Amino acid sequence: MTSHTFDYDLLAEFSQQLLMAAGAEPQVAQSIAKQLLEAELLGFYTHGLQRLVSNLTWLTKGRSKPNGEHKVITERLAVQTWDAQFSSGLYLVPKAVDTAITMAKKCGTGTVVIKQAQHVAALASYLEPALNQNMLIQIMAATPSQKAIAPYGAKQAVFSPNPFAIGASGHKHSLLIDMTLATTAASKLRKAWREGQAAPEDTLLDKEGHVTTDASSFFNKETAGAIMPLGGELYGYKGTSFCLYSELWTLALSNWGRAQQGKFGEANAVWVQVIDPTAFGDLQSFKTEVDYLVELTENAEPRPNMQVRAPGLTPLKRKQQKLTEGIQVADFVWQDILAWAKANDFTPPAWALN
């Protein structure tokens, strides 16, 4: 796959300029660019610059608010509900994390539920600020208009991919775990389709309910099937349970879900919770346990021809490497960005055209 390597600061400035050209106010453009690039740095490429053009399009078409305004609908000591009013989730979720951290410092825990948040991208990109303040954090998101995941035993899509992320820090190790409650993410299928590759094995159903590796079929309205829930053909009932869990905590709690039968595009409901470990016990003991769990996992005796891997350890290592060596951007992603710039009379800098 052809790719281009660019300096982080150049990409950040260019992305922010494009977003401002699309109508975003400076603080909103800066946050969207930062979060998309954070996904690139952490290795969540399908939720990074690959989604820049979508965000630009939503801004130019008025589907994403340029100023980031939102309303606080309900508020208690450790709980708030926000109506994003279709402001960018890439702008509001970091604010929700900060708000939840503040509540957790006072109450031991803080939760913010957001409805009508336009695109949130990679949930992992929001975790590090909580870890830097020795907090435990978890985030979930669901998309009420999206039907991509079939319940166990069904061929009809019902759920959105429903990403789930947690973050925790020990003395030596930091965990940033970001996963979907399906066998694969729709964005990964889109990437495979664009690059002419097969879908991962045992993840996708065709229209008739048969397992397929034809990634293109998922995006064809006539042949579209569904992604299998986490656990696949044998244990997909567990993934179906997790999808219900996610959508109760996001769509149901925010009072903005599938029962409304609305057409909301890719707008989301998001659940953010931060926990202060010192409200429950000793911080040093908590951090020691985080490290111990990681090392127990990594040092477990491997199966034949297998390598044991503790999830969530590599994103921060990738980030430091890419900040030093540059960010690789797939050619099809970069060409899409340049095409948007040309169509909207925005002249890219010379380095972007090389």
VMD Tcl script that draws the C-alpha trace (Angstrom):
set ca {
  {0.00 0.00 0.00}
  {1.42 3.39 -1.03}
  {1.71 5.90 1.78}
  {3.16 9.32 2.60}
  {5.06 10.30 5.74}
  {4.47 13.74 7.24}
  {5.51 15.69 10.32}
  {2.86 15.85 13.04}
  {2.90 19.64 13.38}
  {2.50 20.16 9.63}
  {-0.43 17.76 9.50}
  {-2.06 19.40 12.52}
  {-1.79 22.89 11.03}
  {-2.99 21.77 7.58}
  {-5.95 19.84 9.03}
  {-6.97 22.79 11.20}
  {-6.81 25.16 8.23}
  {-9.01 22.85 6.16}
  {-11.54 22.59 8.99}
  {-11.63 26.37 9.38}
  {-12.10 26.69 5.61}
  {-15.10 24.37 6.02}
  {-16.55 26.79 8.58}
  {-15.36 25.50 11.95}
  {-14.42 28.09 14.54}
  {-10.72 27.96 15.50}
  {-11.16 26.12 18.82}
  {-13.40 23.52 17.19}
  {-11.06 23.05 14.22}
  {-8.09 22.68 16.55}
  {-9.82 20.01 18.64}
  {-11.08 17.99 15.65}
  {-7.62 18.02 14.07}
  {-5.98 17.09 17.38}
  {-8.26 14.12 18.06}
  {-8.04 12.73 14.52}
  {-4.26 12.96 14.67}
  {-4.22 11.44 18.14}
  {-5.93 8.41 16.60}
  {-3.18 8.28 13.96}
  {-0.47 8.52 16.60}
  {-1.99 5.74 18.70}
  {-2.39 3.47 15.67}
  {-6.16 3.68 15.14}
  {-5.74 4.63 11.49}
  {-9.31 3.91 10.36}
  {-10.53 6.59 12.79}
  {-7.82 9.14 12.07}
  {-7.23 11.26 8.98}
  {-9.34 8.79 7.01}
  {-12.32 10.57 8.64}
  {-11.17 14.14 8.00}
  {-13.11 14.52 4.73}
  {-16.31 13.32 6.42}
  {-15.91 15.98 9.09}
  {-15.21 18.63 6.46}
  {-18.33 17.60 4.55}
  {-20.56 17.70 7.64}
  {-19.34 21.22 8.39}
  {-19.89 22.53 4.87}
  {-23.36 20.98 4.69}
  {-24.42 22.30 8.09}
  {-24.71 18.85 9.65}
  {-22.04 19.64 12.24}
  {-22.20 22.90 14.21}
  {-19.17 25.09 13.65}
  {-19.08 26.63 17.15}
  {-19.32 23.52 19.33}
  {-22.21 24.78 21.46}
  {-24.09 22.32 23.66}
  {-26.73 22.32 26.41}
  {-26.51 20.77 29.88}
  {-29.90 19.05 30.23}
  {-29.58 17.43 33.67}
  {-27.02 17.87 36.42}
  {-26.34 16.30 39.80}
  {-23.18 16.15 41.90}
  {-21.52 13.42 39.83}
  {-23.75 13.19 36.75}
  {-24.50 15.40 33.76}
  {-26.41 14.89 30.51}
  {-25.48 17.06 27.53}
  {-27.27 17.75 24.28}
  {-24.53 18.30 21.71}
  {-27.06 19.64 19.18}
  {-24.91 18.04 16.44}
  {-21.70 19.72 17.51}
  {-18.60 17.65 16.84}
  {-17.94 14.88 19.31}
  {-14.26 15.44 18.58}
  {-14.69 18.81 20.29}
  {-17.16 17.90 23.06}
  {-15.92 14.50 24.28}
  {-12.60 15.96 25.53}
  {-14.65 18.55 27.43}
  {-16.83 15.78 28.86}
  {-13.71 13.92 30.02}
  {-12.44 17.07 31.75}
  {-15.83 17.59 33.39}
  {-15.97 13.97 34.56}
  {-12.44 14.26 36.01}
  {-13.48 17.35 37.99}
  {-16.55 15.54 39.36}
  {-14.49 12.46 40.22}
  {-12.05 14.54 42.26}
  {-14.97 15.79 44.37}
  {-17.26 12.74 44.42}
  {-15.03 9.79 43.63}
  {-16.70 9.32 40.25}
  {-18.07 11.48 37.45}
  {-20.26 10.59 34.48}
  {-21.27 12.62 31.45}
  {-23.75 11.27 28.89}
  {-23.95 13.13 25.58}
  {-26.61 12.86 22.90}
  {-26.58 14.14 19.32}
  {-22.77 14.31 19.16}
  {-21.48 14.35 15.61}
  {-18.64 11.91 14.87}
  {-16.44 10.88 17.82}
  {-13.78 8.79 15.94}
  {-11.37 6.73 18.12}
  {-12.36 6.57 21.78}
  {-8.75 5.79 22.74}
  {-7.78 9.32 21.74}
  {-9.68 10.71 24.77}
  {-8.20 8.49 27.49}
  {-4.74 9.89 28.19}
  {-5.80 13.10 30.04}
  {-7.52 10.95 32.68}
  {-4.51 8.68 32.99}
  {-2.26 11.69 33.48}
  {-4.32 12.51 36.59}
  {-4.24 8.93 37.92}
  {-7.88 8.28 37.05}
  {-9.61 5.16 35.74}
  {-11.73 5.94 32.67}
  {-14.20 4.19 30.40}
  {-16.10 5.48 27.38}
  {-18.82 3.95 25.19}
  {-20.56 5.25 22.09}
  {-23.47 4.12 19.92}
  {-25.05 5.46 16.74}
  {-28.88 5.27 16.76}
  {-29.32 5.52 12.99}
  {-26.66 2.93 12.18}
  {-27.50 -0.74 11.72}
  {-24.35 -2.73 11.06}
  {-24.24 -5.60 13.57}
  {-26.58 -8.59 13.43}
  {-27.71 -10.14 16.72}
  {-26.53 -13.68 17.30}
  {-28.34 -16.06 14.95}
  {-29.74 -13.28 12.73}
  {-28.74 -12.03 9.29}
  {-30.39 -8.61 9.71}
  {-28.28 -5.77 11.14}
  {-29.67 -4.14 14.29}
  {-26.83 -2.55 16.31}
  {-24.07 -0.06 15.55}
  {-20.48 -1.29 16.11}
  {-20.57 0.29 19.59}
  {-16.93 1.06 20.46}
  {-15.80 0.64 24.05}
  {-12.60 2.01 25.61}
  {-10.92 1.92 29.00}
  {-7.76 3.49 30.36}
  {-5.71 2.83 33.50}
  {-2.18 3.61 34.65}
  {0.19 1.67 36.87}
  {3.66 2.60 38.06}
  {5.26 1.16 34.91}
  {2.45 0.40 32.47}
  {-0.40 2.39 30.95}
  {-3.34 0.66 29.30}
  {-5.34 2.28 26.48}
  {-7.84 -0.32 25.29}
  {-10.20 0.54 22.43}
  {-12.36 -2.16 20.88}
  {-15.65 -2.67 19.12}
  {-18.35 -4.97 20.44}
  {-18.49 -6.59 16.99}
  {-16.04 -8.98 15.33}
  {-14.67 -6.02 13.37}
  {-15.34 -2.32 12.87}
  {-17.19 -0.95 9.84}
  {-14.27 1.42 9.26}
  {-11.90 -1.54 8.94}
  {-14.17 -3.06 6.33}
  {-14.20 0.27 4.50}
  {-10.39 0.32 4.56}
  {-10.23 -3.24 3.20}
  {-12.75 -2.34 0.48}
  {-10.84 0.78 -0.56}
  {-7.57 -1.14 -0.71}
  {-9.08 -4.10 -2.59}
  {-8.47 -6.53 0.26}
  {-10.64 -9.25 1.77}
  {-12.58 -8.74 4.98}
  {-11.14 -10.53 8.03}
  {-12.20 -14.16 8.34}
  {-15.41 -14.96 10.25}
  {-16.54 -11.37 10.66}
  {-19.01 -10.57 7.87}
  {-22.34 -12.03 6.73}
  {-23.78 -11.62 3.24}
  {-27.40 -10.75 2.53}
  {-28.44 -14.40 2.86}
  {-26.69 -14.83 6.20}
  {-23.66 -16.76 4.94}
  {-20.15 -15.88 6.12}
  {-18.19 -13.95 3.47}
  {-14.85 -12.17 3.10}
  {-16.08 -9.83 0.34}
  {-15.64 -6.44 2.05}
  {-17.26 -4.59 -0.87}
  {-20.55 -6.40 -0.29}
  {-21.07 -4.58 2.99}
  {-21.24 -1.23 1.20}
  {-23.50 -2.33 -1.67}
  {-27.16 -1.66 -0.81}
  {-28.32 -4.57 -2.93}
  {-25.95 -7.13 -1.39}
  {-25.34 -5.61 2.04}
  {-25.36 -8.07 4.91}
  {-24.14 -7.47 8.44}
  {-21.13 -7.75 10.71}
  {-21.24 -10.54 13.27}
  {-21.27 -9.63 16.97}
  {-18.19 -10.20 19.12}
  {-17.80 -13.96 19.53}
  {-18.79 -14.74 15.96}
  {-20.72 -17.82 14.93}
  {-20.05 -19.84 18.09}
  {-20.24 -17.27 20.87}
  {-21.96 -14.29 19.29}
  {-24.65 -14.32 21.97}
  {-22.03 -12.79 24.27}
  {-21.36 -9.98 21.80}
  {-25.10 -9.43 21.41}
  {-25.36 -9.03 25.18}
  {-22.55 -6.50 25.15}
  {-24.26 -4.54 22.34}
  {-27.43 -4.34 24.43}
  {-25.34 -3.22 27.41}
  {-23.67 -0.49 25.36}
  {-26.89 0.85 23.87}
  {-28.65 0.91 27.26}
  {-25.83 2.95 28.76}
  {-25.68 5.36 25.80}
  {-28.91 5.54 23.77}
  {-31.35 4.71 26.57}
  {-29.73 6.88 29.25}
  {-29.49 9.85 26.89}
  {-33.16 9.41 25.82}
  {-31.98 9.56 22.22}
  {-32.16 6.15 20.64}
  {-33.61 3.81 18.08}
  {-37.19 4.12 19.34}
  {-37.33 7.63 17.85}
  {-36.83 6.18 14.36}
  {-34.95 9.32 13.41}
  {-32.34 9.81 10.71}
  {-29.29 11.16 12.47}
  {-26.46 10.22 10.12}
  {-23.36 9.31 12.08}
  {-24.30 11.32 15.17}
  {-23.75 9.46 18.42}
  {-24.72 9.04 22.03}
  {-21.64 8.85 24.26}
  {-21.15 7.67 27.84}
  {-18.04 8.93 29.69}
  {-17.20 7.80 33.22}
  {-14.13 8.63 35.29}
  {-13.30 7.02 38.63}
  {-10.81 8.31 41.18}
  {-9.11 5.24 42.70}
  {-8.32 7.18 45.88}
  {-12.05 7.30 46.65}
  {-11.96 3.51 47.02}
  {-8.52 2.78 48.41}
  {-4.82 3.52 48.18}
  {-3.58 4.85 44.83}
  {-0.21 3.12 45.08}
  {-1.88 -0.25 45.65}
  {-4.15 0.36 42.67}
  {-1.22 1.18 40.40}
  {0.73 -1.84 41.68}
  {-2.22 -4.07 40.80}
  {-2.43 -2.60 37.28}
  {1.24 -3.44 36.71}
  {0.86 -6.91 38.22}
  {-2.13 -7.77 36.02}
  {-0.28 -6.62 32.91}
  {2.81 -8.64 33.76}
  {0.79 -11.74 34.69}
  {-0.81 -11.53 31.25}
  {2.41 -10.94 29.34}
  {4.34 -13.64 31.20}
  {1.72 -16.36 30.89}
  {3.08 -19.50 29.20}
  {2.22 -19.26 25.49}
  {0.44 -21.87 23.39}
  {2.43 -23.56 20.61}
  {3.25 -21.09 17.82}
  {1.44 -18.28 19.65}
  {2.62 -15.05 21.26}
  {0.98 -13.72 24.43}
  {-0.01 -10.08 24.17}
  {-1.49 -7.78 26.79}
  {-3.98 -5.51 24.97}
  {-3.65 -1.76 25.29}
  {0.09 -1.46 25.92}
  {1.33 -0.47 22.45}
  {-0.66 2.72 21.61}
  {1.50 5.08 23.69}
  {4.67 3.45 22.35}
  {3.39 3.99 18.79}
  {2.63 7.60 19.63}
  {6.16 8.40 20.75}
  {7.63 6.68 17.70}
  {5.41 8.56 15.26}
  {6.07 11.91 16.90}
  {9.74 11.27 16.19}
  {9.60 9.52 12.81}
  {6.48 11.09 11.30}
  {2.95 9.90 10.56}
  {2.32 7.59 7.62}
  {-0.87 8.39 5.70}
  {-2.29 5.96 3.15}
  {-2.25 7.34 -0.38}
  {-6.02 6.92 -0.91}
  {-6.66 8.89 2.30}
  {-4.31 11.68 1.25}
  {-5.75 11.87 -2.25}
  {-9.26 12.20 -0.79}
  {-8.08 15.10 1.38}
  {-6.37 16.85 -1.53}
  {-9.45 16.32 -3.71}
  {-11.65 17.99 -1.08}
  {-9.21 20.91 -0.89}
  {-9.25 21.35 -4.68}
  {-13.05 21.11 -4.91}
  {-13.38 23.79 -2.22}
  {-10.79 26.19 -3.68}
  {-8.29 25.60 -0.88}
  {-4.66 25.62 -1.98}
  {-2.60 23.03 -0.06}
  {0.95 23.96 0.99}
  {3.76 22.77 -1.27}
  {4.87 20.01 1.11}
  {1.41 18.43 0.92}
  {1.68 17.95 -2.83}
  {5.01 16.13 -2.80}
}
mol new
graphics top color blue
foreach p $ca { graphics top sphere $p radius 0.5 }
foreach p [lrange $ca 0 end-1] q [lrange $ca 1 end] { graphics top cylinder $p $q radius 0.2 }
display resetview
